[in-house]
């Protein structure tokens, strides 16, 4: 793993697979929502946007045809 950034609270690593790992200052790995918030704050990842729901009018027109 390659060390990307080190702060007073955590260290960010990049794995060979391209994914990120975060280790807290107490030598424990950070997981889930906390890890996501750290990576978003450092601009290393972007948050996925939900897909827009299909419009109900378009479905009604297709059924009428």
Secondary structure, DSSP 8 states (H G I E B T S, - for coil): -EEEEE-SSEEEEE-TTS-EEEEETTS-EE-HHHHHHHHHHTTSS----------HHHHHHHHH-
